[in-house]
Amino acid sequence: MDIENIQNQLAAQIVNHHKTWANLLVNLDFGNEASSYWDVTLEPTNISVEVNTNSFTFNNAKFIFDVNVGVSYGDDVQIFTEQISGKGVYQLVENKTINLTKLKIEE
């Protein structure tokens, strides 16, 4: 499998790794304020792949989320964007499918 295909599959799995992004949102500690929306974008070219060890690093993932800081829901919503980097490990299945097995955000 070529590097470009690995990067594309990893990018899709990283941005959809909801547990990791939800944990990051919780750890941002906005006190009583709550977020109701978040999204992640990552260009496949921002992923460096080490095929010998099935590992990767990424940078410049955009983590976009809102924070409701008003007294009532929807009163005052602010949008934030964080640039996120991280690393992980993947598994190659039948030389055609990538399975993300470990993802760690670097804060």
Secondary structure as a PSIPRED ss2 file (coil, helix, strand):
# PSIPRED VFORMAT (PSIPRED V4.0)

   1 M C   1.000  0.000  0.000
   2 D C   1.000  0.000  0.000
   3 I H   0.000  1.000  0.000
   4 E H   0.000  1.000  0.000
   5 N H   0.000  1.000  0.000
   6 I H   0.000  1.000  0.000
   7 Q H   0.000  1.000  0.000
   8 N H   0.000  1.000  0.000
   9 Q H   0.000  1.000  0.000
  10 L H   0.000  1.000  0.000
  11 A H   0.000  1.000  0.000
  12 A H   0.000  1.000  0.000
  13 Q H   0.000  1.000  0.000
  14 I H   0.000  1.000  0.000
  15 V H   0.000  1.000  0.000
  16 N C   1.000  0.000  0.000
  17 H C   1.000  0.000  0.000
  18 H H   0.000  1.000  0.000
  19 K H   0.000  1.000  0.000
  20 T H   0.000  1.000  0.000
  21 W H   0.000  1.000  0.000
  22 A H   0.000  1.000  0.000
  23 N H   0.000  1.000  0.000
  24 L H   0.000  1.000  0.000
  25 L H   0.000  1.000  0.000
  26 V H   0.000  1.000  0.000
  27 N H   0.000  1.000  0.000
  28 L C   1.000  0.000  0.000
  29 D C   1.000  0.000  0.000
  30 F C   1.000  0.000  0.000
  31 G C   1.000  0.000  0.000
  32 N C   1.000  0.000  0.000
  33 E C   1.000  0.000  0.000
  34 A E   0.000  0.000  1.000
  35 S C   1.000  0.000  0.000
  36 S C   1.000  0.000  0.000
  37 Y C   1.000  0.000  0.000
  38 W E   0.000  0.000  1.000
  39 D E   0.000  0.000  1.000
  40 V E   0.000  0.000  1.000
  41 T E   0.000  0.000  1.000
  42 L C   1.000  0.000  0.000
  43 E C   1.000  0.000  0.000
  44 P H   0.000  1.000  0.000
  45 T H   0.000  1.000  0.000
  46 N H   0.000  1.000  0.000
  47 I E   0.000  0.000  1.000
  48 S E   0.000  0.000  1.000
  49 V E   0.000  0.000  1.000
  50 E E   0.000  0.000  1.000
  51 V C   1.000  0.000  0.000
  52 N C   1.000  0.000  0.000
  53 T C   1.000  0.000  0.000
  54 N C   1.000  0.000  0.000
  55 S E   0.000  0.000  1.000
  56 F E   0.000  0.000  1.000
  57 T E   0.000  0.000  1.000
  58 F E   0.000  0.000  1.000
  59 N E   0.000  0.000  1.000
  60 N E   0.000  0.000  1.000
  61 A E   0.000  0.000  1.000
  62 K E   0.000  0.000  1.000
  63 F E   0.000  0.000  1.000
  64 I E   0.000  0.000  1.000
  65 F E   0.000  0.000  1.000
  66 D E   0.000  0.000  1.000
  67 V E   0.000  0.000  1.000
  68 N E   0.000  0.000  1.000
  69 V C   1.000  0.000  0.000
  70 G C   1.000  0.000  0.000
  71 V C   1.000  0.000  0.000
  72 S C   1.000  0.000  0.000
  73 Y C   1.000  0.000  0.000
  74 G C   1.000  0.000  0.000
  75 D C   1.000  0.000  0.000
  76 D C   1.000  0.000  0.000
  77 V E   0.000  0.000  1.000
  78 Q E   0.000  0.000  1.000
  79 I E   0.000  0.000  1.000
  80 F E   0.000  0.000  1.000
  81 T E   0.000  0.000  1.000
  82 E E   0.000  0.000  1.000
  83 Q E   0.000  0.000  1.000
  84 I E   0.000  0.000  1.000
  85 S E   0.000  0.000  1.000
  86 G E   0.000  0.000  1.000
  87 K E   0.000  0.000  1.000
  88 G E   0.000  0.000  1.000
  89 V E   0.000  0.000  1.000
  90 Y E   0.000  0.000  1.000
  91 Q E   0.000  0.000  1.000
  92 L E   0.000  0.000  1.000
  93 V E   0.000  0.000  1.000
  94 E C   1.000  0.000  0.000
  95 N C   1.000  0.000  0.000
  96 K C   1.000  0.000  0.000
  97 T E   0.000  0.000  1.000
  98 I E   0.000  0.000  1.000
  99 N E   0.000  0.000  1.000
 100 L E   0.000  0.000  1.000
 101 T E   0.000  0.000  1.000
 102 K E   0.000  0.000  1.000
 103 L E   0.000  0.000  1.000
 104 K E   0.000  0.000  1.000
 105 I E   0.000  0.000  1.000
 106 E E   0.000  0.000  1.000
 107 E C   1.000  0.000  0.000
